[in-house]
Amino acid sequence: MENCLFCKIIAGDIPSTKVYEDEKVYAFRDINPQAPTHILVIPKKHVSSLAMIDEMEDTDLAACLRAVRLIAQQEGLKNGYRVVSNCGPDACQSVPHLHFHILGGTQLADQMA
């Protein structure tokens, strides 16, 4: 999508701190981290949110989740990590491109809100 922030990051039009990339997935450090480790994992194919995953191939979604595990290992998140995907305006999804937040590197709050 031409006006999508994350599509522009994938294309290299907007700089990011890449931590992982394969043929289906791109991952980079969040510019406003909410934990010592805060990485966004996004499919290269534009899908607006989890509500629209019928527009994705199952292999693309699985690739995102496999990348989460690989990145967590790469980042040394041995004691655990949280994976979050905000879906829609009520969940405060700020960029309409499916993405998964990996949060870790410290003891996270018991409550998510």
Sequence and secondary structure as in RCSB ss.txt:
>XXXX:A:sequence
MENCLFCKIIAGDIPSTKVYEDEKVYAFRDINPQAPTHILVIPKKHVSSLAMIDEMEDTDLAACLRAVRLIAQQE
GLKNGYRVVSNCGPDACQSVPHLHFHILGGTQLADQMA
>XXXX:A:secstr
 TT HHHHHHHTSS   EEEE SSEEEEE SS SSSEEEEEEESS    GGGGGGS HHHHHHHHHHHHHHHHHT
T TT EEEE   SGGGT  SSS  EEEEESS   SS  
